[in-house]
């Protein structure tokens, strides 16, 4: 039989069939690896948001404590046949190495920061808050937070830690601020900068704003610019109800933020809002803003809405960066003090931004975005070998 049909089968047809089989096997393998990666992403997200350590002192198969990451994967595999099969049979990509852990942390952190970048694109104003502290290994860490308004309310998003041990000067801080606002494309939206203790970086009395000798001079420097915020009283209708609009407030607004507003239209809209019973009883800019949005009056009073958005974007405190220092102490301590700077920063992003991570992890494209970012990192590693 074989001798009779020999030569009657075209070789290109056989090759095409073999190619189809090869592609099908490859696609099945890719699908399996992506399913495994999703479970690894969940493990990294869990450990990161709960501020738990990843690595173990001895991660070999004979160790009784291989670290939270490897042990948690092993625990899940007991109830997941696909993951169990992968761990037993895979020889190239197991997903348990320190490089895989590092790149998964980086990929998830990048996806979270990209979500922040998308939120900022929808915001009208942005403020930046910076402060500096020293970690357990005497490394100076600069914490950066962006504050802005979204449809869900005001947000203060942590961007990460930046090592500034060898660059604790005003010029260095200025360059860092420029890099941040350039990366997040908010140069034209930046309206407030808050530096708290970073205004006089440790080591010298010279700082970002000026050099001062006496404590009284420093107090004057820190609290002497409140007159620049007189425009905030424009939304305090209890002070000028049935009176003329505060000219000092308007002048202050024109001086510092005049390019964002049409002052004539703002004056007219404030005159109406201040004598309308439904609006002049509001006690804060955020309360007035919520009322105008709920009543669908944001277009009719567009300049007032813009003013309210500006006011609520101004940070009253630097509590967000102070809270990030508490997280820093928990994820970098006496027994966990060897993390690289970018790994440390990404772990802090996962912990502090756990609410945002939980939100985006429910999106259908979350795993695809993380895997795509992870693939870039892995490709870069093998390309440089």
Secondary structure, 3 states (H helix, E strand, C coil): CHHHHCCCCCHHHHHHHHHHHHHHHHHHHHHHHHHHHHHHHHHHHHHHHCCCCCCCCCCCCCCCCCCHHHHHHHHHHCCCHHHHHHHHHCCCCCCCCHHHHHHHHHHHHHHHHHHHHHHHHHCCCEEEEEEEEECCCCCEEEEEEEEEEECCEEEEEEEEEEECCCCCCHHHHHHHHHHHHHHCCCCCCEEEEECHHHHHCCCCCECCCCECCCHHHHHHHHHCCHHHHHHHHHHCHHHHCCCCCCHHHHHHHHHHHHHHCCHHHHHHHHHHHHHCHHHHCCCCHHHHHHHHHHCCCCCCCHHHHHHHHHHHHCCCCCHHHHHHHHHHHHHCCCCCCCCCHHHHHHHHHHHHCHHHHHHHCCCCCHHHHHHHHHHHHHHHHHHCC
